[in-house]
Amino acid sequence: MPKERTQSHRSKSLFCDMTAKLPTFKKKKVSIFLFRKRLKMNLSKLLLFIVLFFLNITFTYAGEHMDIIELSRNSCVKISSKSGDSAGSGFFISDDLIATCFHVIASISQNGQQIDWNIYQDLQITTITGENINANCITSPTQKDSSPLFQDFAVLELTKKPTNLKNYILQFSDKDIKTIEISSDCYFSGYPLFAPALITHKGMISGIDDSGNIICIQGSINKGNSGGALISDDGKVIGIVSMREGGISKALEELTVYIENTEKEGSVHLMGVDPLQAIKATVKTLDTYISTGIGYARNIIFLKEYNLKNQILK
């Protein structure tokens, strides 16, 4: 009997020990489960935060990008002269002043060392809303200051202020052109000849000449784009679009001069067609429409310096 009691007592003690340990085991199991659950929740929150963070950056960048495009388009005007058979682009620098290229608003010819120019007297601008307003050039070149001619800029004063325009006045950039990073974004709008609408481009700064006068743009520049604002990624004007890549323009110009000189010696018709006139017409078409995908803009610093001297912007 004493032996049996001892075994029974031991069994009972063992059972009690196991029973006592059981609640601790369950608590540990429950704690691990809660830890995993909370870990998953925290990881989900972290993932959501990361996604929202990058989405916010994307939306912010896209918003700023669209704001600059809207400003570029709203500020841009079409400039035309019937008497000069001329058309180009320009942009608002105040509510009644337009900046553009001098060659858009005047005829220019060179006789030896002498350069002659004549500003068109029937200049008219057309806003993005379709409003037509007459304009007059207020930056004529003079003996004292010929920079409008040689740096190819002009300012037009409108006969009245535009209506129904918002967010349309551009500001000059204070950046040193030589510090602008090559490959940075740029924007410009304009009216290429015979285009059915205002055209806006997002391009890239692809080079700057040693003097800092010329900004090279990777972007499609055609005749008619001259005078448009080149806008940097901060939404301010760094240059005035002035010409497409010079090589093709020079080659076509030289070919035209050659044809005109040859015409003076006479021409032979083949099957009723004048070859020289046919080639001349082809060259003119190429000169009007062709684009190499590279263009140039004049540094806005020249217009800024002229403004400081003459206080155009009040």
PERANOR-V232195 format. One line per field, one symbol per residue. psi: psi as a letter, one per 30 degrees, with the letter a starting at -180 (. if undefined). burial: b if it has 16 or more other C-alpha atoms within 10 Angstrom, else e. Layout:
psi = ???
burial = ???
This chain:
psi = eeeeeeeeeeeeeeeeeeeefeeeeeeeeeeeeeeeeeeeeeeeeeeeeeeeeeeeeeeeeeeeeeeeeeeeeefklkkljeefhkkalalkfafgkkkakefeglkklkjbfkkkljkkfhkklklffgkkkllkkghkkleejgeeefghllkkklflkllhkkigkkkkkgkjeffkkkflklkklaikkgkflkkkkjakjflklefgekkkkjljklkffkflkjklfgglkflkkelakfeeeeeeeeeeeeeeeeeffllkkjhgkjeeeeeeeeeeeeeefkkfgkllkkkfeeeeeeeeefhej.
burial = eeeeeeeeeeeeeeeeeeeeeeeeeeeeeeeeeeeeeeeeeeeeeeeeeeeeeeeeeeeeeeeebeebbbbbbbbbbbbbbeebebbbbbbbbbbbbbbbbbbbbbeeeeeeeeeeeebbbebbbbbbeeeebbbbbebbbeeeeebbbebbbbbbbbeeebeeeeebbbebbeeebeeeeeeebbbbbbbbeeeeebebeebbbbbbeeeebbbbbbbbbbbbbbbbbbbbeebbbbbbbbbbbeeebeebeeebeebeeeeeeeeeeeeeeeebeeebeebeeebbeebbebbbbbbbbbbbebeeeeeeee
